[in-house]
Amino acid sequence: MSPALSPDDARRLHELLGARPMHARRLTERGYSNVHRRLVSLDNGRSVFVKRAADAQTARWLRDEHRAYAELGGAFMPRLLGWADGEHPMLVLEDLSGCHWPPPWSARQVRAVLDALAELAASRPFPGLGKVTETVHAQSGWAEVARDPAPFLALGLCSPGWLDRALPALLDASGDATCLDGDAVLHLDVRSDNLCFRDGRALLVDWNLAAVGNARYDIAFWLPSLHAEGGPPPDSVASVPPELVAPVAGFFACRAGLPVVPAAPRVRDVQLSQLRTALPWCARVLGLPLPG
């Protein structure tokens, strides 16, 4: 057995699937948390994708993700093949390595993601699914930047003078969290490492942040990463009102300059990448001068 899978994990996987793991390969090119990701070949000729928690925090994330896989259905969902709880929960999904993982992006793929998000939004919320207004998306943002602008300004994306002039409009546009409210099921972390394409359809993975809210917020949250990876600018993909664009920009603005998250050591880098698009997008929709 490959050293990429521990003997205990190999045993649990054998019990779950009724097939013996023969080879495991670590996957490091996608995902920003320290969850263990493995592509595992079985003795029955199949291969599966295995996620195992690394610590208590990632264990909670994996339990939340499993709940979404168990409750949601639709063409946007990969197949759940197995689940084992415990100190280090294990989630087993179908192998999606043969799918197309962007970038690059095409207009057809952008349309496929919009279609998948529309299907998701129309899904029935499952028991225990929280509201986006109860998450960090509604609890921090530009107000946090106003309280302590130093981490944001240290990123060098704008001058202190620009921030002073822009903050009143940014706070006003993002101050009413009820604009995030709604009855649609949201993924809340749509970006290229969390989606792939098969037979012209988009599949969404990493469901630990799912919540209920305004369906357009999922689109707004995705668009900065799309453009950062060579896709079209946000304004050309969808018309998003300022009261949704401002919270998206604020979400990244109050986080990208903070210290590294131990359970997700690469997430600050991706937040900064998204902020580079979200900040000028927000300025445009609010009629503000571009950051400088």
Helices and strands as residue ranges (DSSP letters): H 7-17, E 21-26, E 36-42, E 47-52, H 56-71, E 80-84, E 90-94, H 107-121, G 132-134, H 136-139, H 142-147, H 150-153, H 160-174, G 177-180, E 184-186, G 192-194, E 195-198, E 201-204, E 211-213, H 215-228, H 234-237, H 242-253, H 267-286
